[in-house]
Amino acid sequence: MRIRAITVGTNVRYANDQVIIDSRIPSFIDAARDRFDGADLTPQSIRLAAQPFPSIVPPDRAAVVGFARALETAGAEAGFDYLSIGPVDPESLEYVPYLTEAILTTENVFGTVITGDRRWGVSLPSVAAAAGVIAALGRRSDRGFGNLRFAALANCPPDIPFFPAGYHQGERTSFGIAWEAADLALDAFSAAGTIAEAQQRLLSLVEREGERVAGLARELAERHGITFTGIDLSLAPFPEEARSIGAAFERLGVDVFGAPGTLFIASLITGVLQQARLPKTGYSGLMLPVLEDPVLAERAAQGTYTVNDLLLYSAVCGVGLDVVPLPGETGIDELRGLLLDVASLAVRLDKPLSARLMPLPGKQAGDPTGFPFSYFVNGVVMPVKGCGASRLFAREGL
């Protein structure tokens, strides 16, 4: 188990082209790095989730891009690796074109669009807008890599420590932990004889390691006066087989990830995480990022599961569609349809889901992805169906 991120949520101030961050934060970051390093839990990154940027600047390209750049500069000076400017909601869609520009003109700034939640239900205009961002980032960023920093959010609460979803709400500065813990499932399932034993071993490992992390976090919270919101227990993988969630599925008993029975294991793991007696935040479900897991990437190349299978698994686990490589010519209607289905699942089942889709320019289904990025494995582009829901959107004039 490792720490993917310590994510600080705070309201930033923006004046005279400069972002001002809570003065307690730099010393908190230094202390957090020291404390977790000393426990052999070195954080992979420190992240800042700000309040939604439409509450800070007007819907103007220069204003939004200027704020994003200023946040990136101030964040780096404070010790942050990545930063989120928060989401555009269904009542602020005039900001969407400038969100695209903010991502394209920065290196470490993330942003999102809310496509549905309890308040708005499923918003077709937001879905259409989010699909437009994905298509634009696919065309205009190097190798389509800009979509790493964008997601469509459905029913996602504030202060999720995983990005791109993270954003802040409320007056109090807070922090949460995103861990990288797929190896806990692999270890638990490798040592288990029965399914019941596998569940119990996983629960014990999650609670043991989670309490170790929570203990460190509570100490930091008390010392610095910054609220600890909890751990996102989602079992994020890493690009090596010993830390693969796909390998854990196969170790428990499906022939290959994607075979019949995969849904059962997805539900089993999620159920264990929900039982864990720990301070939880974020998704706290099952994470299946295609390009971050060697077994998931290999099985996608073999065709043992599809994009729609991932959507099916989201019904019983969590997160949604994450870093899914798609053909560069994936049509806007199909992107809209996929986002619409993710939002519908999230709202209907009242759970947080997001979609981070990555159309790769010039690539077709079966082509290697070829990203020079240490946190990705080299997978293949997944096929799509070549059709969408254009007439549904046409009914709404979209």
C-alpha positions in Angstrom: 0.0 0.0 0.0 1.2 3.5 -0.9 -0.2 7.0 -0.7 -1.3 8.3 -4.1 -2.1 11.8 -2.9 -2.6 14.0 0.1 -5.3 16.5 -1.2 -5.9 19.8 0.5 -9.2 21.5 -0.1 -9.4 25.2 0.5 -11.0 28.4 -0.7 -8.4 30.5 -2.5 -8.5 34.3 -3.0 -7.8 35.9 -6.4 -6.8 39.5 -6.6 -4.5 41.6 -8.8 -3.7 38.5 -11.0 -2.4 36.6 -7.9 -3.8 33.6 -6.0 -3.6 33.7 -2.3 -3.6 30.4 -0.4 -4.3 29.8 3.3 -1.0 30.7 5.1 -1.1 27.5 7.2 -0.8 25.3 4.1 2.9 25.4 3.2 4.0 24.3 6.7 1.2 21.7 6.7 2.6 20.3 3.4 6.2 20.1 4.8 5.0 18.4 8.0 2.8 15.9 6.0 5.7 15.0 3.8 8.0 14.5 6.8 5.4 12.5 8.8 4.4 10.2 6.0 8.0 9.8 4.8 9.0 8.7 8.3 6.3 6.1 8.3 7.6 4.7 4.9 4.4 6.0 3.2 5.9 8.7 1.0 3.1 10.5 -0.9 3.3 10.3 -4.6 1.8 13.8 -4.9 0.4 16.7 -2.9 -2.7 18.3 -4.5 -4.8 21.4 -4.1 -8.6 21.3 -4.7 -10.0 24.8 -4.9 -13.6 26.0 -4.9 -15.3 26.0 -8.3 -13.7 28.6 -10.5 -17.0 30.1 -11.8 -17.5 31.5 -8.3 -14.2 33.4 -8.6 -13.9 34.8 -12.1 -16.3 35.9 -14.9 -17.0 33.8 -18.0 -14.1 35.3 -20.1 -11.2 33.5 -21.6 -8.5 35.9 -20.3 -10.0 35.8 -16.8 -10.3 32.0 -16.6 -6.9 31.3 -18.1 -5.3 34.0 -16.0 -6.7 32.5 -12.9 -5.7 28.9 -13.8 -2.1 30.1 -14.5 -2.0 32.1 -11.3 -3.2 29.1 -9.3 -0.6 26.9 -10.9 2.1 29.4 -10.0 1.0 29.9 -6.4 0.3 26.2 -5.9 3.8 25.3 -7.0 5.3 27.9 -4.6 3.3 26.4 -1.7 4.4 22.9 -2.5 1.6 21.4 -4.6 2.2 19.1 -7.5 -1.3 19.2 -9.0 -4.2 21.6 -8.7 -7.9 21.5 -9.5 -10.0 24.6 -10.4 -13.2 22.7 -9.7 -16.2 22.0 -11.8 -18.6 23.9 -14.1 -22.1 23.0 -13.0 -25.3 22.9 -15.2 -26.1 26.5 -14.4 -22.7 27.8 -15.5 -22.1 26.1 -18.9 -21.0 29.4 -20.4 -17.6 28.7 -18.7 -17.0 25.4 -20.5 -15.0 26.8 -23.5 -12.7 28.6 -21.1 -12.2 25.5 -19.0 -10.9 23.8 -22.1 -8.5 26.7 -22.7 -7.4 26.6 -19.0 -6.4 23.0 -19.3 -4.6 23.5 -22.6 -2.6 26.5 -21.4 -1.4 24.9 -18.1 0.6 21.7 -17.2 -0.8 20.7 -13.8 -4.3 22.1 -13.6 -7.4 19.8 -13.7 -11.0 20.7 -14.3 -14.4 19.1 -14.6 -18.0 19.4 -15.7 -20.9 18.2 -13.5 -23.3 16.2 -15.7 -25.8 15.2 -13.0 -26.5 15.0 -9.3 -29.3 15.0 -6.8 -30.1 18.6 -7.4 -30.1 18.7 -11.2 -30.8 15.1 -12.1 -29.2 14.2 -15.4 -28.4 17.3 -17.4 -28.3 16.7 -21.1 -26.8 20.2 -21.8 -24.0 19.5 -19.4 -23.4 16.0 -20.9 -23.2 17.6 -24.4 -20.8 20.3 -23.0 -18.5 17.7 -21.3 -18.4 15.6 -24.5 -17.3 18.8 -26.4 -14.4 19.3 -23.9 -13.2 15.7 -24.4 -13.4 16.0 -28.2 -11.5 19.3 -28.1 -8.8 18.1 -25.7 -8.4 15.0 -27.8 -7.8 17.1 -31.0 -5.8 19.9 -29.5 -3.5 18.4 -26.9 -0.4 16.4 -27.6 -1.5 12.7 -28.2 -4.8 13.6 -26.6 -3.1 13.6 -23.3 -5.0 16.7 -22.1 -7.9 14.5 -21.2 -5.9 13.1 -18.3 -6.8 16.4 -16.6 -10.5 16.4 -17.3 -13.5 14.4 -16.2 -17.3 14.5 -16.3 -18.6 14.2 -12.8 -21.9 12.7 -11.8 -23.1 12.9 -8.2 -19.6 13.5 -6.9 -19.4 15.3 -3.6 -16.7 17.9 -2.7 -13.3 16.9 -1.3 -12.7 13.7 -3.3 -8.9 13.3 -2.9 -8.5 11.6 -6.3 -8.2 13.9 -9.4 -9.7 15.1 -11.6 -12.8 14.8 -9.4 -11.5 16.8 -6.4 -13.0 20.3 -5.6 -13.6 22.1 -2.4 -16.8 23.5 -0.8 -17.2 25.2 2.6 -15.2 27.6 4.6 -12.8 25.3 6.5 -9.6 24.1 4.9 -9.4 20.3 5.0 -7.4 17.4 3.6 -8.1 13.8 2.6 -5.9 10.9 1.6 -6.1 8.9 -1.7 -4.2 5.7 -1.4 -2.8 3.2 -3.9 -3.9 -0.1 -2.3 -4.8 -2.7 -5.0 -2.0 -4.9 -3.5 -4.1 -5.3 -0.4 -6.7 -7.2 -2.4 -4.0 -9.2 -4.2 -2.4 -10.2 -0.9 -5.7 -11.0 0.8 -7.0 -13.2 -2.1 -3.6 -15.0 -2.5 -3.7 -16.2 1.1 -7.4 -17.2 1.2 -8.9 -20.6 0.9 -12.6 -19.7 0.7 -14.5 -16.6 -0.6 -15.5 -15.8 3.0 -11.9 -16.0 4.1 -10.9 -13.7 1.2 -13.5 -11.1 2.3 -12.3 -11.3 5.9 -8.6 -11.1 5.0 -9.3 -8.1 2.8 -11.3 -6.3 5.5 -8.6 -6.9 8.1 -5.8 -5.6 5.8 -7.8 -2.5 4.8 -8.7 -1.7 8.4 -5.1 -2.3 9.6 -3.5 -0.2 6.9 -6.2 2.4 7.0 -5.9 3.0 10.7 -2.2 3.5 10.2 -2.8 6.2 7.7 -5.7 7.7 9.6 -3.6 7.9 12.8 -0.9 10.0 11.0 -3.6 12.2 9.4 -5.3 12.9 12.8 -2.0 14.0 14.3 -1.4 16.4 11.4 -5.0 17.7 11.6 -4.7 18.4 15.3 -1.3 20.1 15.0 -2.2 22.4 12.1 -5.9 23.0 12.7 -6.8 21.6 9.3 -9.8 19.2 9.2 -9.1 15.6 8.2 -12.0 14.4 5.9 -10.9 10.8 5.6 -9.4 8.2 3.3 -10.7 7.4 -0.1 -10.6 3.7 0.2 -10.8 3.0 -3.5 -8.1 0.3 -4.3 -6.2 2.3 -6.9 -3.6 0.2 -8.8 -0.1 1.0 -10.1 1.4 -0.1 -13.4 3.0 -3.3 -12.1 1.5 -6.7 -11.6 2.1 -6.9 -7.9 -0.1 -3.9 -7.5 -2.8 -4.7 -10.1 -6.5 -4.9 -9.2 -7.0 -6.9 -12.3 -4.6 -9.5 -11.0 -6.5 -9.6 -7.7 -9.7 -10.5 -9.6 -8.0 -13.3 -11.3 -6.3 -14.5 -8.1 -9.7 -14.8 -6.5 -11.1 -16.9 -9.2 -12.3 -15.6 -12.6 -10.4 -17.1 -15.5 -9.6 -13.6 -16.9 -10.8 -10.2 -15.9 -14.0 -9.6 -17.9 -15.1 -13.2 -17.8 -18.5 -14.0 -16.2 -18.1 -13.7 -12.5 -16.2 -10.4 -12.8 -19.2 -8.4 -11.7 -19.5 -10.6 -8.6 -16.0 -9.9 -7.5 -16.5 -6.2 -8.2 -19.5 -6.2 -5.9 -17.6 -8.3 -3.2 -14.7 -5.9 -3.0 -17.0 -2.8 -2.8 -18.9 -4.5 -0.1 -15.8 -5.0 2.0 -14.7 -1.4 1.6 -18.2 -0.2 2.7 -17.8 -2.4 5.9 -14.5 -1.0 6.8 -14.5 0.9 10.1 -12.5 3.9 9.0 -13.0 7.6 8.3 -14.0 7.5 4.6 -14.3 10.1 1.9 -14.6 10.3 -1.8 -15.6 7.3 -3.9 -14.4 4.6 -1.5 -15.3 2.0 -4.1 -13.5 0.0 -6.7 -11.3 1.7 -9.2 -10.7 0.1 -12.7 -8.4 2.6 -14.6 -7.6 0.8 -17.9 -4.2 2.5 -18.5 -2.9 2.4 -14.9 -3.1 -1.4 -14.5 -1.1 -4.0 -16.5 -3.7 -6.8 -16.3 -6.6 -4.5 -17.2 -4.6 -3.2 -20.1 -3.7 -6.7 -21.3 -7.2 -8.0 -21.0 -8.5 -5.0 -22.9 -6.1 -5.8 -25.7 -7.3 -9.4 -25.6 -10.9 -8.2 -25.9 -12.1 -10.0 -22.7 -14.1 -6.9 -21.7 -15.4 -3.7 -23.3 -16.2 -0.1 -22.4 -19.8 -1.1 -21.8 -18.6 -3.9 -19.5 -16.8 -1.3 -17.4 -20.0 0.7 -17.2 -21.8 -2.5 -16.0 -19.3 -3.0 -13.3 -19.8 0.6 -12.2 -23.3 -0.3 -11.2 -22.0 -2.4 -8.3 -18.6 -0.7 -7.5 -17.5 2.8 -8.1 -15.6 5.5 -9.9 -17.0 4.9 -13.4 -15.0 5.0 -16.6 -11.4 6.0 -15.9 -8.5 6.6 -18.4 -10.3 4.6 -21.1 -8.3 4.9 -24.4 -10.7 5.4 -27.4 -10.2 5.7 -31.2 -9.4 9.3 -32.2 -12.4 9.4 -34.5 -14.9 8.5 -31.8 -17.9 10.6 -32.7 -19.3 13.3 -30.5 -22.6 11.4 -30.4 -21.0 8.3 -28.9 -19.1 10.4 -26.3 -22.3 12.0 -25.3 -24.0 8.7 -25.0 -21.3 7.2 -22.8 -21.4 10.3 -20.5 -25.2 10.1 -20.4 -25.1 6.5 -19.3 -22.5 7.2 -16.6 -24.6 10.1 -15.3 -27.8 8.1 -15.4 -26.2 5.3 -13.3 -24.8 7.8 -10.8 -28.1 9.6 -10.3 -30.4 6.6 -10.3 -28.2 4.6 -7.9 -27.2 7.7 -5.9 -23.5 7.1 -6.0 -20.5 9.1 -7.2 -19.2 8.2 -10.7 -17.0 10.0 -13.2 -15.8 9.5 -16.7 -12.3 10.2 -18.0 -12.3 9.2 -21.6 -9.2 9.6 -23.8 -9.8 9.7 -27.6 -6.3 9.4 -29.1 -5.8 11.3 -32.4 -4.8 9.1 -35.3 -5.3 5.9 -33.4 -7.8 3.1 -34.2 -9.1 0.3 -32.1 -6.3 -2.2 -31.4 -3.5 0.4 -31.9 -0.9 0.7 -29.0 -1.5 3.8 -26.9 2.2 4.7 -26.5 2.0 7.3 -23.8 5.5 8.2 -22.4 4.1 8.5 -18.9 5.5 6.6 -15.9 2.1 6.1 -14.3 0.5 4.5 -17.4 1.1 1.1 -19.0 1.1 0.8 -22.7 -2.2 -0.7 -23.6 -4.3 -0.6 -26.8 -7.1 1.6 -28.0 -10.5 0.0 -27.0 -13.2 -0.4 -29.7 -16.4 1.6 -29.6 -19.7 0.9 -31.2 -19.8 3.8 -33.7 -23.2 5.0 -32.7 -24.7 7.2 -30.0 -27.9 8.9 -28.9 -28.1 11.8 -31.3 -31.9 11.9 -31.6 -32.2 12.1 -27.8 -30.1 15.2 -27.7 -31.8 16.6 -30.8 -35.1 16.6 -28.9 -33.5 19.1 -26.5 -32.0 21.2 -29.3 -28.5 20.0 -28.7 
